[in-house]
Amino acid sequence: MTKNGILCETEGKRVSLDPKKTDSMGVNFVSHAHSDHLPSKNGGTILASIETSEIANLRGFKMENHVQNIVDFSLIDSGHILGAKSLLFDDIFYTGDICTRDRGFLKGGIIPKCKTLITECTFGLPEFVFPKLDVIQKQVNELISELYGKGIPVILLGYQLGKAQTITQLFGHWGPLYFHDSVKQMNALHQKLGISLNDGIGHTEAEKNGLLKNKPWVMIAPLMSEKNQFLKDMKSKYGAVTIGFSGWAQSPRFAFGRRSDYSIIMSDHCDFNELVDLVIRSEAEQVYTIHGFVEEFAAHLRTLGISAQPLRENSLDDFT
């Protein structure tokens, strides 16, 4: 583990996993297009899915020397967002961000057998156990129905890339349906890449034409603070109520997961039990934990008789 991220040197290969800066000397694997996983500049070969490349381009990073396939490297669906991949090479499996639950058009990530597992553990504490999707759908549909019955418009909040598209697929049957312009743009790219999502009008056009005065309606927007001027305007002008979607809403210790009028537990990551199951299914001889509760999750795995340790900067120079 280096300041630039995870560097694997094994069997003559030099592989950087989600590096902050790409390595001109080796293979650079980019697991998906969330900004915290995109490199800051090009250099060397970038291995990523075509969807990740397209979404990264929309977000302002054009991948040069991009390839989808390299001999002896297997890109495996991680189920996190569209195009998100895990990587298997030389009996090392790197999860990237992963979710093994099916969610709308996103199918759960696939877990291969491996000797060495490098796994994220964003929600690597026992308190994080997420509800099933049908429970979430029932809860939210009932809430929207109640608010609609009072003539109250509803804004559904989720990350612009990933959760907003899942929310669109799960709750896009409500109408009139509007989108924050940034979500509409991201949805359009998903549609171009073959994902079926209901269409709607962007918020700028809707406001310009006075459509939001006709209540109730549903709008899908990026997750943001209630102090954001956009939400302040939507609330003051139209009396909108917000429903936010986040895995962090599970815990009372993380207030940023409950910044909306109503908070719904929904995540694009594995919960604690799914992470444990992932590790067991991999049959890995050695597990390294990254991103999240690395110490706690590794310690829990050791109680199960699994060799596990956190992967921190300078904790390991290389491994096989």
Secondary structure, 3 states (H helix, E strand, C coil): CECCEEEEEECCEEEEECCCCCCCCCEEECCCCCHHHCCCCCCCEEECCHHHHHHHHHCCCCCCCEECCECCEEEEECCCCCCCEEEEECCEEECCCCCCCCECCECCCCCCCCCEEEEEECCCCCCCCCCCHHHHHHHHHHHHHHHHHCCCCEEEECCCCCHHHHHHHHHCCCCCEEECHHHHHHHHHHHHCCCCCCCCEEHHHHHHCCHHHCCCCEEEECCCCCCCHHHHHHHHHHCCEEEEECHHHHCCCCHHHCCCCEEECCCCCCCHHHHHHHHHHHCCCEEEEEEECHHHHHHHHHHCCCCEEECCCCCCCCCC
